[in-house]
């Protein structure tokens, strides 16, 4: 959803997901929507210039990114949604992103979220209580899930500030998703 906590995806969470996927030899393709947004100066917290979500997201994906509107959903076994304030800002009313989520939900494919990613799913499902009880007890180095809905969640920076514990939570969540997909 961009490149930076205040106006896009939380960079550390994205990079940690890439590292875990590489660790388990999982092929992946980052995707983003080709829309404009107002950036945030992360040093002053003031609004900046208008930028493009897809182009900014490509910074983290080393240019290996696809426009969300051009992908074939059937090519993917799971959807992973890193957090970041920009996720909620840039995609809060995106029918394209909601179509993506809907496709994974209806295809009964796992959806993994972290930090603010759960808020986007709650908005999509119009369910503010999605994983509410589980989230209150799960720590940054762990994950929880709804086995019926195939939704997975790790708090990441919502509950932790130590990158190694956040990586542990992402790793555990991804191991669970990967083992489900590879059955």
C-alpha positions in Angstrom: 0.0 0.0 0.0 3.0 2.3 -0.5 6.4 2.6 1.2 6.4 3.9 4.8 4.4 3.5 7.9 2.6 6.8 7.8 1.4 6.7 4.2 1.9 3.1 3.1 2.9 -0.3 4.2 5.1 -0.8 7.3 8.5 -1.4 5.6 9.9 -3.7 8.3 6.8 -6.0 8.2 7.0 -6.2 4.4 10.7 -7.1 4.4 10.3 -9.6 7.2 7.5 -11.3 5.2 9.9 -11.4 2.1 12.6 -12.9 4.3 10.4 -15.6 5.8 9.0 -16.5 2.3 12.5 -16.8 1.0 13.5 -18.9 4.0 10.8 -21.5 3.2 11.4 -21.3 -0.6 8.0 -19.9 -1.3 7.5 -18.0 -4.6 5.7 -14.7 -4.2 4.7 -11.6 -6.1 4.1 -8.3 -4.3 1.0 -6.5 -5.6 -0.3 -3.0 -5.2 -3.0 -0.8 -6.7 -2.1 1.9 -9.3 -3.6 4.9 -7.5 -2.3 8.2 -6.2 -2.1 9.3 -2.6 -0.8 12.2 -0.5 2.6 11.2 1.0 3.7 12.0 4.5 7.1 13.4 5.4 8.2 10.7 7.9 10.7 13.1 9.5 8.2 16.0 10.2 4.9 14.1 10.0 3.7 16.8 7.6 1.8 16.1 4.4 4.0 15.9 1.3 3.5 15.6 -2.4 1.1 13.3 -4.3 2.7 10.0 -5.1 1.6 6.7 -6.6 1.0 3.6 -4.4 2.2 1.1 -7.0 5.4 3.0 -7.7 6.1 3.6 -4.0 5.4 -0.1 -3.3 7.9 -1.1 -6.0 10.7 0.4 -3.8 10.3 -2.4 -1.4 9.8 -5.1 -3.9 12.9 -4.3 -5.8 10.7 -3.5 -8.8 9.3 -7.0 -8.7 5.7 -6.0 -8.3 2.5 -6.3 -10.2 -0.5 -4.0 -10.6 -3.2 -5.7 -8.5 -5.6 -5.2 -11.4 -3.5 -7.3 -13.8 -3.0 -10.5 -11.7 -4.8 -13.8 -12.0 -6.0 -14.7 -8.5 -5.9 -18.4 -9.4 -2.0 -18.1 -9.5 -1.9 -17.5 -5.8 -2.3 -19.9 -2.8 -2.5 -17.3 -0.1 -2.8 -13.6 0.5 -0.6 -11.8 3.0 -1.4 -8.3 4.1 1.3 -6.4 6.0 0.3 -3.5 8.2 0.9 0.2 8.1 -1.2 3.3 8.5 -1.2 3.8 4.8 -2.9 0.5 4.3 -6.0 1.8 6.0 -5.7 5.2 4.3 -5.0 4.1 0.8 -7.2 1.0 0.6 -10.1 1.8 2.9 -12.6 2.1 0.1 -10.8 0.2 -2.6 -13.2 -2.1 -4.4 -10.2 -3.6 -6.2 -8.5 -4.6 -2.9 -11.9 -5.8 -1.5 -12.4 -7.9 -4.7 -8.9 -9.5 -4.1 -9.9 -10.3 -0.5 -13.3 -11.6 -1.6 -11.7 -13.9 -4.1 -9.4 -15.5 -1.5 -12.2 -15.8 0.9 -14.6 -17.5 -1.6 -11.8 -19.7 -2.9 -11.1 -20.8 0.7 -7.5 -19.7 0.5 -5.7 -18.4 3.7 -5.4 -14.7 4.4 -2.6 -13.7 6.7 -2.5 -10.2 8.3 -0.4 -8.3 10.6 -0.8 -5.1 12.6 -3.3 -2.8 10.7 -4.0 -5.6 8.2 -6.7 -6.9 10.5 -8.4 -3.5 10.5 -8.7 -3.7 6.7 -10.2 -7.2 6.9 -12.6 -6.0 9.6 -13.8 -3.1 7.4 -14.1 -5.5 4.4 -16.2 -8.0 6.4 -18.0 -5.2 8.4 -17.1 -7.2 11.5 -15.3 -5.1 14.2 -15.1 -8.2 16.4 -13.1 -10.4 13.9 -10.5 -12.2 16.1 -11.2 -9.7 18.8 -10.7 -12.1 21.7 -7.7 -13.8 20.2 -6.0 -10.6 19.5 -6.2 -9.4 23.1 -4.0 -12.3 24.2 -1.6 -13.0 21.3 1.9 -11.5 21.7 4.1 -10.0 19.0 6.1 -13.2 18.7 3.1 -15.4 18.1 0.0 -15.5 15.9 -3.7 -16.5 16.1 -6.2 -17.6 13.5 -9.8 -18.4 12.8 -9.7 -21.9 11.3 -13.2 -21.6 9.8 -12.5 -18.3 8.0 -8.8 -19.2 7.2 -7.7 -15.8 8.6 -4.4 -15.6 10.4 -3.0 -12.6 12.4 0.2 -11.6 14.1 0.3 -8.3 15.9 3.8 -7.2 14.7 4.4 -3.6 15.6 1.0 -3.2 17.1 2.3 -5.1 20.2 6.0 -5.2 19.8 9.0 -3.0 19.0 11.7 -5.6 18.9 12.2 -6.7 15.3 13.4 -10.2 16.3 10.2 -10.9 18.2 8.1 -9.5 15.4 10.0 -11.7 12.9 9.3 -14.7 15.2 5.5 -14.0 15.0 5.6 -13.5 11.3 7.6 -16.7 10.9 5.2 -18.8 13.0 2.1 -17.4 11.1 3.7 -18.0 7.8 4.8 -21.6 8.7 1.1 -22.3 9.6 -0.1 -20.8 6.3 2.5 -22.6 4.3 1.8 -26.0 5.9 -1.9 -25.6 5.1 -1.3 -24.6 1.5 1.3 -27.4 0.9 -1.1 -30.2 2.2 
